[in-house]
Amino acid sequence: MTIELSDRQKQILGATINHYIATAEPVGSKAIATEYNLNVSPATVRNTMLLLEKSGLLYQPHTSAGRVPSDSGYRVYVDELVQPIPDVARKAESLLSERFIWGQQRLEVILRQAAQLLSDLSGYITLITLPNRLERQIRVIQLVALDPHQVMVILVLDTYETQSALIQLGQGEENPELRERTLQVLTNFLNHQLQGRSLVELSAIDWQKLDLEFQAYGQQLQTLLQQLSDRYSHQGTSFVMSGLAGVLQQPEFSQVEQVQMLLHLLEDQQDQLAPLIGANSQAPSQVQIRIGSENTLAPMQSCTLVYSCYCYGNSPVGSIGILGPTRMPYARIIPLVATAADYLTEQVSRRK
């Protein structure tokens, strides 16, 4: 549901959220009127905060207290009001460039160090998924005709893992010799394009190089090979994680039961966490934000997850996320995640 706010309502909502982020205390109208130079009276602020409460953007944790943001309030703030701080991006990029010498350490070691740096800068939990499919290279692709209407695609990796799948042809080639010759041409084309390259480069095939008579095969092969690549991308997602001790000092995590649930999720149920932070090919360079109840896992519903993909070329291979309370300084965390994702993309894409 879209909530239309006036400029004054946006100003007061933004000031209320900024104040709450800074203090972790319910916010009163007097504090907003005196500390934020909005040129309005405490009574005007109070009336506006009441309207924002009726709209579901603020709420009172108990009678006679000030207001705090709801998940919906944070969503409006993130989508319309927050202004990322450029200095955060510059500092993060500088530190990442200074501390890591790519090519001299294993990728996992570098990602662990990057997670530590980002948790130090943010004060929250940093999660980085390892690009498991990045290291898998294609050894050979073979197309085998089973009958005039079916072709088996066999993909062998340098680890000698094998994947196979079937292509169903609406109108198959009836002449066995011509069918075999066609499939051999296609097999040679695929091996020339991809042999020795990584799985993520399946999307880089230049299908325009196929002659017109092969297009019927090519369209189905393109879809099928991408499906095989995606199948690997969701197998055995592993994380590196840093910053757990720091975030648990936040007042939002004062209840032992809540902390135990979050710890159990992060340490023992990473298979459930993986789909939330998984690489999103629809928006590989965008920062995504899940606020409170937008997270489907109960232990995370008092948290915000800010995350983005990093890529090998143009193909997402992993994700980087920062997890903290909904009362996080979004103006700092958003550019931090964006900068780290861009940096990892640049560096990972250089690896051969």
ROMARVO-672154 format. One record per atom (N, C-alpha, C): x, y, z. Coordinates in pm, whole numbers, plus 50000, padded with zeros to 5 digits. Last residue first. Layout:
N
XYZ;...
END
This chain:
352
541184845448685;541104836448569;541194822048617;539764874648815;540354861448839;540154852648718;538374897248767;539744896748717;540374883048731;536024894548901;535964893448755;537354893148692;536774900149161;536464886349126;536474884648974;537054928349145;538204919849173;537964905349131;534504938249079;535684942349002;536834932449021;532944926549282;532684923749141;533914926849057;534014938649509;534164924149491;533914920249347;533204965149457;534624961849467;534864946949446;530404963249461;531084967749339;532564963849341;530074955049729;529634946449620;530314950349489;531104977449867;531744964349882;531354954949769;529264997249787;530684998549754;531394985149762;526844987349895;526984989849751;528444990449709;527404986550170;527114974150098;527324976149948;527795014350213;528825004650251;528644991550175;525415026650139;526605028650055;527745019050089;523785014550356;523495012550213;524725015250126;524885023450601;524945009250564;524705007150415;524445051150621;525815045850621;525865031750565;521725053950614;522525063050531;523975058650524;520815036450809;520715032550668;521575041350578;521695027251098;521905039651022;521965036650872;518985007051229;520365008451182;520505021551105;516744994451361;517245007851396;518725008851357;516564967951304;515874977251213;516314991551239;519904954551364;518544958251405;517894967451303;521514937251087;521504944151215;520084947251256;523604925850837;522424922650917;522534929551052;524654929650513;524864934150651;523544932650725;525954908950249;524874915050324;525324919550461;526654898549926;527214904250047;526094911450119;526724869549713;526064881149773;526834885749895;527654856549387;527604856449533;526934869049583;527414858949117;527994846549169;527924845549320;525774872748838;525874872148983;526424858649029;527484882548548;526704871848609;526864871648760;529114899348414;527754904148436;526884893848507;531984891548581;531494897948461;530124903948490;530634879448852;531754875748766;531374880548627;529444900749118;529334893648992;530684889248937;527464903749413;528684906749339;528764896749224;524344917849526;525134907349460;526504912749419;523474929449855;523604931149711;524424919749656;521544940050145;522434931150070;522444934549922;520494942750468;520844951050352;521854943050271;518064933550685;519134927950603;519314936850481;517064941251013;517084945250872;518284938650806;515094924951269;516344928751203;516064934551065;513114911451380;513484923951449;514744929951386;512994889151227;511914898851212;512064910951304;514684867851232;515174879951166;514144891151165;513424845751340;514524851751416;515024864951358;511464839651128;511084846051255;512254852251331;511874847250792;512344838850903;512124846251034;511174866250606;510254855150628;510644846350745;511254900750639;512044888450646;511124876950683;509404919750679;509634915950540;510534903750531;509504926050947;508564915750907;508664912050759;512564941050902;511684935151002;510824923950949;513264946450568;513084953150697;512114945250784;515614942150329;514494935250393;514384940350536;516874956350041;516694958350185;515444951050231;519464956449794;518144952049838;518064953449990;521164974749556;521104971349697;519654968049732;521934961949232;521114970149320;521214965249464;523094946249042;523904957249095;523134965949194;521314925948961;522624922349013;523394933749077;518424918348948;518924931448988;520324930049046;518014892748858;517154903148806;517684917148838;519644875348990;520054879048854;519184890048796;520704875849300;519484879049227;519854883949089;522094853349528;522324862049414;521054863549332;520524852049856;521074846249736;521174856049621;519434858350091;520574866650051;521154862249918;517394839950113;517114854050138;518214863150085;518484814350070;517584820149968;517314835049988;520174811650313;520734813250178;519754819150076;518774805650542;519174819550520;519604821950376;518494778550532;517284786750528;517614801450498;521104770350550;520364766450431;519054774150419;521904778050801;522294786650689;521584782850560;521424770151064;520364769550964;520664778450844;523464773851249;523014760151222;521964759051112;524164801051270;525204790851283;524754777051235;521914816851231;523164820451165;524184809151166;519924803951390;519744806051246;521074808151176;521084805351643;520774792151585;520604793351434;521164832951681;522414825251675;522174811751608;518424838351692;519234844151585;520544836451569;517684824251923;517054821051794;517894826251678;519244837252116;519454823052089;518864818951954;518104862752114;519494860952074;519764846352038;515574856952216;515704862552082;517124860552028;516244848452474;515574839252381;515714843952237;517354871352593;518174859552568;517544850352465;517034904452495;516314892452539;517074879952496;518494924152375;518664922352520;517974909852572;518724934752120;519014920552143;519254917652291;518364961852112;517304953552055;517504938752084;520754972852204;519654971152298;518514962452244;523684955052094;522634964752067;521454962352160;525404934352126;525444944752229;524384955452208;525264919451902;524494914752017;524564924252134;527064930751728;525644933851710;524814929651830;529564920151818;529254934351826;527784937351818;529464892551767;529584897251904;529174911951917;529354891151482;528234886551565;528294892351706;531274897351293;530594908151362;529484904151456;531054876251000;531834883651098;530934893851167;531204848550779;530424857150867;531344863750968;530744832650470;531694837250570;530944847950650;528734804750366;528904818550407;530234820450478;527664785250085;528424786750208;528634801650236;525364764949920;525784778649947;526474779550082;524764739749789;525804741149890;526284755249913;523464751349490;523914739649564;524994743449664;522794771749327;522004770249448;522404758149530;524434770049106;524544782149188;523774780849318;523714747048973;524934747049053;524974758849149;521404756548849;521314745148940;522554744349030;522344776248681;521584780348799;521484769048900;523494759448484;524324768648561;523624772748690;521194746948389;522264738948449;523174747648534;519844769348286;519244761748395;520294753048466;521554776248080;521384785548191;520764778648311;521184753947918;522494756247977;522414766048093;518454757847841;518864746147918;520214748247987;518434781647693;517634780347815;518154769147903;520184774047485;520444785947566;519704785247699;518884752247371;520164750447439;520474762147531;516684764547253;516474755247365;517754752847443;517994779947058;517094786247155;516864777347276;519444760546908;520124770746987;519244777047092;517624745046765;518404739046872;518924749746967;516734765546597;515754757846676;516434750646791;519054774346467;518434782746569;517434775146655;520364762146266;520594756746399;519824764146508;519874776046035;519274762646045;519464756246183;521374799646067;519924799946083;519334786046104;524374794846264;523664796346138;522164794546159;525504812746546;524894800746491;524204803746359;526204837146639;527154830646549;526604817746490;524394844446825;524214850046692;525164843746589;525184835147066;524304826446989;524064831846848;527834836347235;527304844847129;526464836247035;527734830447580;527774824747445;527164834447345;527514839147839;528304847447747;528384841747606;526314822148009;525464832747955;526194841247852;528424806948094;527474800948000;526614811547933;530014817348285;530164823048152;529274816248049;529694803048513;528974815848506;529074822148368;531404781548477;529964779748459;529224792848444;534364792748295;533594789348414;532124787848382;536224775548032;535644787348096;534734783048210;537024752747905;537984759247993;537464771748060;534834758047639;535794748847700;536844756547779;533104775947504;533074774947650;534134765947713;533284777347224;532864789047298;533184788047448;534014751647152;534874762747114;534554775147196;531814737847250;533124735547310;534104746747275;529784747747080;529714749747225;531074747947291;530724739446825;530464753546853;530484756247004;530754711746851;532004718946826;531864733746860;527984707746885;528924703746991;530244711146974;527024716446638;526624723346759;527574720246875;528204697046472;528504711346452;528174719346577;526974674446577;528424675846588;528854690246567;524314678846509;524684678646651;526194679846669;524524676846229;524044689246294;524484689846439;525324650346200;526204661046154;525814674346218;523094636946302;524394635346368;525344646646328;521184644846111;521004648146252;522334647346327;522184633645880;522094648245889;521934652646034;521904606545949;523224612045918;523234627245930;519094603345993;520054601146102;521424607546073;516474623845908;517654617645846;518744615945953;514654638146061;514434623946040;515654616845982;514854660946316;515434657546186;515354642446166;511774669146484;513144664546478;513584661546335;509864692246597;510014685546470;511474681546454;510264697646874;508924696246817;508944688546686;512464682147096;512314689346971;510924686946914;513624685047419;512554679547338;512374688247214;516614677847574;515914687747493;514864680347411;517614667647901;517054664647770;516454677047706;520784666648073;519374670648062;518934668147919;523394662148314;522764659348185;521304663648189;526594667048455;525174670448455;524624667148317;529314655548646;528554654848521;527114658748545;532584662648764;531144662048789;530434662648655;535204667048710;534604654948655;533194652448706;536084691648755;536064682848872;535534669048836;535604703848518;536984700148545;537114691548670;532494688548400;533294699348458;534714694548484;530364681748133;531394676248222;532284687748268;527134677448025;528094687748065;529054681748166;525114667347767;525974662547875;527044673147901;521894665847648;523034674947665;523824670147786;520124646047421;520674646947556;521884656247554;517224651447234;518684652747238;519114653847384;514454638847056;515114641047184;516624641647168;513344631946815;512694642746890;513364645947023;514624610046696;514424622346617;513884634146696;516644600746984;515694597346877;515444610246799;518994609147100;518364596947150;517334591647050;522024624147022;520644621946977;520134608647033;523964643947232;523744630247184;522274628647146;526524666847282;525124665247246;524944651547182;528744677047536;528444667447431;526934666947408;531404696247655;529954695347635;529704685947519;534034696747898;533524692747767;531994693147770;534774713348114;535764704748048;535284700947908;534334743748266;533734734148175;534834726448103;535064748648613;535254751648472;534714740248387;534374763348917;534104751748832;534204755648685;534644786549060;535864778749038;535634766948943;532074796849081;533084804649011;534284796048972;530344782749239;530394779149097;531464786649020;530684794749493;531064780849469;531214777549321;531434821649623;531014818749485;531414804649444;530074824949949;531214821049865;530724817449726;528434853250079;528344839750026;529554836949937;528874870750372;529274870250232;529174855650187;527644891650621;527534878350560;527954879350414;528254909150916;528464908650771;528414894050726;526554925251174;526964912351118;527114913650967;527894957951266;526854947651254;527434934951193;529604978751246;529184974951380;528164963851381;530724987751008;529284989251029;528864987251175;533464983351021;532974996350976;531504998551011;533584956751108;534224967251187;533664980951150;532284944350898;531654943951029;532274954351123;534174949450697;532844955250687;532094954850820;536394934450786;536494948850766;535114955450766;535324908450783;535794914350908;535874929450898;534834905250511;533714904750605;534104911050738;537464906050415;536534916550375;535334916950470;538424882350524;539014895050566;538094906750531;536844864350381;536754864850528;537334878050581;537714869450123;536324872650158;536134872950309;540354860150141;540114874350115;538684878150153;539894832950182;540624840650283;540344855550265;538604825849944;537884824850070;538554832950180;540644829449751;539464838049751;538734837649884;544014828649869;542804821949823;541614831249839;546304854549764;545644846549866;544444839549804;547194868949553;548224863249639;547634854749751;545034879349420;545894870349346;546964863949431;544974911349574;544294900449506;545294892349424;545584922749867;546364921149745;545804908949674;543914945450077;543904932550008;544734932949881;544004970850187;544274959250272;544434946150197;543434991350004;544694991450077;545024978050140;540864986349909;541984986649815;543334985549886;539354988550142;539374975950068;540574975349974;539815015550205;540285005050295;540354991650224;538585028549985;539995030650015;540555019450101;535935020150008;536705016749888;538205018149912;535265031650257;535235017150238;536065012950118;535525059150199;536365052950301;536425037850283;533565062550000;534975065449971;535905058750071;531215055550138;531635047850020;533105050049991;531195075750332;531245061750373;531745053050258;530885099150189;532175096650255;532315082150300;528175099350106;529245096150010;530575092750077;525475084850258;526605093750288;527775090250197;522135084950126;523405078050154;524555087950167;519335096150264;520375101450176;521705094550209;515935085850285;517325084350327;518275089750220;513345088250171;513915099050251;515415097850277;512215066850023;511975080649982;512835091150052;512905041250115;512535043049975;512525057749931;513435044650389;514455038950301;514155042150155;510975055550480;512245062550503;513305057750405;509175035450417;509025048550354;510335056250364;510275015650591;510215013450447;510055026650371;509965026350845;511325024550793;511295022650641;507155024650851;507825037650857;509245036850805;506804997150848;506295005050735;506945018950733;507884990651095;508534985550974;508084993450851;507675021651285;507245008251251;508045003351130;509615042051508;509195038351372;508685023951366;508075055251807;509185048351740;508705044151601;507205082752025;506955073351916;508255067051865;507055084352388;507205089952254;506945079352150;504475073152619;505845073352565;505865081252436;501875070852699;502585083152738;504045083352694;501905035652678;501175048052699;502075059052752;504455021952458;503575021252575;502965035052597;505335025652198;505605012752262;504805010952390;503445039751946;503885041852084;504125028352149;504575042851603;503705037351708;504285040651844;504425052151254;504985053251388;504055046051484;502925043951038;504355046151017;505115047951148;500165042251043;500935030051067;502425031551050;498605064451035;498955058350905;499795045750920;498585071551297;497345066251240;497595059651105;501205081851308;500855069951386;499595063451330;500945104151151;501865093551106;501595080551181;499195118551314;498755114151182;499635102851128;500935122751530;499685115251551;499145110151418;502855138551412;503245125251458;502015116551483;501295161451373;501795154051257;502215139851296;500865169351636;499725165851551;500155157651429;503545174351713;502745164351784;501565159851698;504255195251542;504975182451536;504135171551598;502475214451635;502385209851496;503095196451479;503445217251898;502065212751875;501875207551733;506065226951861;505865213551916;504455208251894;506045244551539;505875243851684;505785229451731;508675246951295;507285244151332;507235242651484;511255246851189;510455259151188;508965256451207;513005226451211;511955224651112;511035236851101;515365220551365;515195233051288;514165231751177;515755199251536;515885196851393;515565208951305;515345203151808;516655198451764;516835197751612;512735211251869;513865219351917;515205215451855;510975192651755;510775207051730;512005215151765;511905168151853;511925170751709;511845185851681;511445171552127;512815168952078;512915172051929;508665174352132;509515185452175;510935183752122;507635149352058;507495160651966;508425172152003;509875121552131;508785130752160;508765142652066;510705088152067;510935102152031;509685110452061;512285061952251;511085067652187;511205082752176;515765055852184;514715059552279;513505064952202;518005052952030;517305040652068;516215043252173;519425074651921;519245073652067;518695060352115;519645073351641;520765078651719;520645075451867;517185063651559;518395056251523;519565060451612;515575084451650;515465071251712;516695062651681;516335104951479;516515106551624;516475092951693;515575094451232;516985097751257;517255098851407;512805092751274;513585080551254;515065083251279;512145120051302;511825110451408;512675097951396;512955130451055;513605135051178;513365125251293;511185116850883;512625115150871;513355119150996;508705126750978;508985112450982;510485110050975;509105153750921;508955149551062;509165134551075;509305153550640;510355159450724;510285154150866;506865141750568;508125134950536;509265140250623;505125161650655;505055148350714;506325140350687;505905182450483;506085183750628;506055170150696;505175171950233;506575174850260;506825176050411;502755145350285;503135158950252;504615160950283;502485112450152;502815121450261;503115135250208;500715084050072;501095097250023;501315106650142;501575051250067;501105061750157;501635075050106;500625021749906;501375034049896;500755044649986;500854988150000;500005000050000;500895012450000;
END
